[in-house]
Amino acid sequence: MTASNNNKNSCVTDSNKVSFTFDGKKYFGFDGDTIASALLRNNIKIIGRSFKYHRPRGIYTCGIEEPNALVQVLSESNEPNTRATVKKIYSGINVLSQNRWPSLKNDFGYVNNLLSPLFSAGFYYKTFMGPKGFWKNIYEPLIRRTAGLGKPPKEFRSKSIHNHHNVDIVIVGAGLAGLLAASKFIDSEYDVILLEQDNMLGGSLNSSQKIKTIENLETREWLKKIENLIKKSKNIKIFKNTLATSYNQTNHIIALEDNSVGKPLASHKPELILHKIRTKHTILSNGHIERLISFRNNDLPGVMLAGSFEKYIFRYGVIPETEPIIFTNNSSTFSLLKSLIDLGCKPKAYIDVRDESLIDKKTKNILETNKIPFYFSSEVEGCDGSQMLETISIRNKEMQIKKIKGSMLCISGGINPDVHLFTQSKGLIKWDEKYLTFRPETAFQNTITIGSANGNFNFNKIIEEINEKLSLFKLKELKIDLESDCPEDLNIVELWETISEKKSFWSKSFIDIQNDVTTKDLRQAVTEGFDRIEHLKRFTTNSMGTDQGKISSINSLGIVSKILKKNISEVGTTIYRPPYAPLSFSAIAGRSTYEFYDPTRKTSIHSWHVKNRAIFEDVGQWKRPWYFKKNNKENMYEAVQRESKELRNAAGILDGSTLGKIEIKGKDALEFVNLIYTNAFTKMKPMTARYALMLGEDGMIKDDGIVCKINDQHFIVTTTTGGAAKVLSDMEEYAQTEWPHLNVYLNSITEQFSTFNISGPKSRAIMRKVFSNIDFSNEKFPFMSFKKVNYLDTQVRILRASFTGELGYEVYISPKYGLELWEKFFRYGENLGLIPYGTETMHLLRAEKGYIVVGQDTDGTVTPLDLNLNWMIGKNKKDFIGKRSLSRSDTSRKGRKQLVGILAVDKSKIIEEGQHVVEKSSIPAKIKFPIKYLGHITSSYHSPTLNYYVAMAMIEGGNELIGKKFYVTQNKSLENINVEIVKPIFLDPENKRLLS
Amino acid sequence: MLVINCPYCGERDQSEFSNGGEAHVARPENPETLNDKKWSEYVFIRLNPKGIFKERWVHTHGCRKWFNAVRNTSTDEILKTYKINEKPPSVAEFDTTIKTPSGEPDLGSGNFTVKK
């Protein structure tokens, strides 16, 4: 009744003992063991509790298809939901069972099993409907605590890299078919990649003795020989421990290589490599997956797929149980029978649902010779046991039930070709009446399927199949002798489930073991109208676990087709989506993590900002000083108030290097600029500048900036920091696609210049000191003009412009000299009161003047007319982008939202950005909902110069409402504020400061 | 991910490109002479056929050139790419049967076997 070792014939090294910890207890396994095989070796068969009902669960399979044996690996950053059947142990690995409290044996959540009538399909949708707020605060946290799989990892392991390949052929799966295919390509002209998910080649050759000899060699000898031959061939690369997870368009395959198999995680090396492979042809030889049979309590620890049981014997050298019971509907279990007998073990019983006439001679012989009790035309009605499998009920044709004792039951419900990758590639699959499964039919891409992945379960035909299917490559013919020892055919009969009479809360017949979906749930879902397979899947959560129902999804189709009385091919499959098996976020992220996630762009003055206590704001990828702390105690509000006040009193300097700058050159530059921007540029004098707007064809404002005209063939324009890339792209698009006849050249020069904005009443005095040879008088250097100035061995461009409403200059200099010049400004300007200021102060100062920020005061639905910027539109121009749209019925209608200023009637009140302006001239005691709102506050700041809040808003028909009084809602209090609509300019409406 | 043959650079991964929507929608020469309906057709209305579709792409992370492509939207195969000033190929050049991966009909999408 216990496990024993198969020392004769396995792939693990039993000379190397490895110690590991499971649920706090120390055990020993062998080098090469998975967690599952090592636990079986130690006679541990309960590994976790189930997702919903908290039923005890064991190991069901021996590979990637495992639904049950998921564990948390504490020693690897607490990695949850690790398949115990895949993860190899190493000395010191610390593993915890999942989804149980307080312990695996005594689990409190098991009460869910007794409440199970409540937890049927669609339970969450139906039960937790109200009262309002209960879902978020009570139901969801409660359910989250009891349901679910492992706990989230504690930290993010960002140690993976991505590799790209371009090859001729990818072979997925290095089992018998894959190796034979690869051997054909040896020393050919094709570049080949061979992917194998296991750490050794051979696939099912390692996990059974179905094939005795190949080329007159023992299979393991042959594997060594063929691996050496492939390795020597320079055109074939083998990737072991590499799982193909997605097969995308244009023969693009993504495969994940795990370098940490069987050893602890390296602290400094990437353990995961995500291979992105572009190939010309894909050969899928990724094998098959055995499926289960649903019967009463088919989830009890001790039930295992027959093929997996056999794999434990030969692949891992552990016989999970020396006297198992076998239950099947096909001939694939002959091999297990034979292996057990060869190892001196005797199955306790053999139960076969097929009629004696369908059972092959070999099976009958071995049963009779070894006196194994057999039950033909019989089925397992169900099984029982408190924590583990104890008794099995066998039902014969006459419906008589016989109970036998046993601790392990090996089941086989048939074999499915692994069509997952094939269907991901959009290949069509077809129902095969002979093997009762879906198999690849028509490839959509250059895909070739061979071996059991193609639904070919007959070893004798494999050589012929490979020669034929690979004939297009014109390779040498394979001539290989295979000696197999298994029945020619599967002779499978249909059996998806057995019906049980016994009704109790404990009795359940599972279809999706991981998600705790029962066959009863399928019936209920169909009864409730979810008879489409895609609906049914989502309603019951069938095959939606981390295993994606690999061992059960075809069974559920079978059961549903019976309920609906349709053919399975009519029911259809759900769509197979990548990835084939879960892959961690760290694998997908690759090196794009933490500081490498997104580049950070810094100006040439950045180090100075840091030294001077700047707090930064992210604008796109740029780091911009938001405000400068005078001392550590100063908060943002205080800093911005101080900066604003001092700038209006003396002068301030802003690092504007992040502003987009585009150079436009060419014979037709003037015409191009005229078409791109709304303003008229033809009469503009050289060496002057203009504030300009850029629209979309729909007439909405896209960006703004300053256009500097050097001459008719040469312009320099600025864009907003965030809009720089988009504006350049749009200009390029029009230049190339709509106006290819125009001779223009566009160049992004954002990073070729450091830009400073000096502004404030003292700015002229400071400029005079720094550039002593320039005349900064109003006459010689008027507003919106610019000059080129020699400075050291470079040239500086100085533009008189302002975004603060004060006298101001913009200085453009090569970044090489940026910091030097910036510091010079402070050497000369500090005693005149020059301060650095950040973007927040810039926003405050411009709001006092009613200047807009594109993207804050506008939102893609705002035309220049809505902002009363009619003066910026070159009405006499024949055309510019968006011009026609400004007279569309919608853009010219009355009642559009327009930009206005907002002032609180009680000026001590705070107005918040984003709040609504409510159409009420006085506030009633009790507000009746719904109430009409006219628009919202787009900008609001406390002006230190005026000592009250100034705000701007987009208001329906705003221009006509100037002087009217309304209310503004408030976020945090119930109090609504009485406000007056005013013109959106609060300071210096005559522009005296600007033009001083 | 698709492979796109840039007429200037050759075959590159799709991640280097951006899609620019329907091709050969010329900007009207005299927008002012159009009525609202005609103008709005240019600004807002684009085709979205199932099957052969001519569309614009730009090699954003490459040569930054705009070019045109013929794509079968039902299979997502790019059948041809050509320079912006080249004459558009005639639809007759291509196999116009709508080959949908899961064999669904010409209109609509989804899991055909389920809908049947």
Interface residues (C-beta under 8 A of the other chain):
Chain A: N248 Q249 T250 H252 R278 K426 L428 F444 R532 I533 E534 S569 E570 V571 G572 T573 T574 I575 E697 D698 S729 E732 E733 Q736 T737 E738 P740 K878 D879 K883 R884 S885 R888 S889
Chain B: M1 L2 V3 D13 G20 A26 R27 N30 P31 E32 L34 D36 W39 S40 Y42 V43 F44 R56 V58 T60 R64 K65 W66 T75 D76 I84 N85 P101 S102 G103 N111 F112 T113 V114 K116
